[in-house]
Amino acid sequence: MSHPTLTLNNDVRMPQLGFGVWQVPDGRTAEVVGTALRVGYRSVDTAAVYGNERGVGDAVAASGVPRNELFVTTKLWNDQQGYDNALRAFDASLERLGLDYVDLYLIHWPVAARDRYVDTWRALAKLLADGRTRAIGVSNFQPEHLRRLVGETDVVPAVNQIELHPGLQQPELRALHAELGIVTEAWSPLARGGLLDHPLITRIARRHGRTPAQVILRWHLQLGNVAIPKSVDPERIQQNADVVDFALDDTDLAEIAGLDRGARVGPDPDTFG
Ligand code: NDP
């Protein structure tokens, strides 16, 4: 069954489930992404800093899936911020991916201390206008960074990719995204495995005859998030893709809402970079 899609603020459609490849070694990426594409993923999330854009490109080329049915995201690394740097970094990513365009290009972190993200954003707006990426967005942007981008450039990011899982539900950012028309994309959607043996999650999973990972991914879809789980294990890759044929009920959703602890598994965007 194909994955549901969300419509971005420029009418581009993005699959709600994507395959994340952080920490997948470049040498294994073609095989692992190949598995993901075979079991039904149509969206892949990489980044220049992951060092595996070539592997992603190889998998795309070998898959036989028409390019216009795929959604490829990559990201600009922190040391490449600035207008000219960003344009150059984009060209290098595209070359490594072996593609003519990407579907989504993101600023990976705001790095607010260096204060180059607004100029960087203007470069992404140019890439969008030139048709080199179908959509542009940001990652790890806090409310004040989003407000500044919109205030100074009038270009609203299509997506903000942030750490989000039942232990860190990000109510403030999700509300601002809804107000501005930004899609919320969840990184570390499974909290890197940290919540898979939580008693509440395992109980809900048993009730639905599903795995804990499937319950958490289904929660993301019902919240309206994009989620990009990573796995190198073929069975888990398949399992994480099979979340479209069941639904959590209101009680499940209310119980999971109670798990928010504001607990990060990754770096703090206010200080990272
Ligand atoms: P995830 O929440 O996706 O968890 C991945 C971990 O969970 C791995 O250890 C994996 O192990 C395990 N796992 C996956 N599926 C299952 C399952 N069904 N059952 C049991 N264990 C499972 O965390 P990530 O940090 O990898 O985040 C996902 C993606 O988000 C990244 O790949 C990247 O694309 C993106 N990301 C973006 C960031 C940003 O700053 N923009 C920061 C961090 C991540 P195994 O592989 O052995 O199955």
Residues whose N, C-alpha, C, O or C-beta is under 5 A from the ligand:
A	BS01	NDP	G20 V21 W22 D45 H108 S139 Q161 W187 S188 P189 L190 A191 R192 G193 A213 I228 P229 K230 S231 V232 D233 R236 Q239
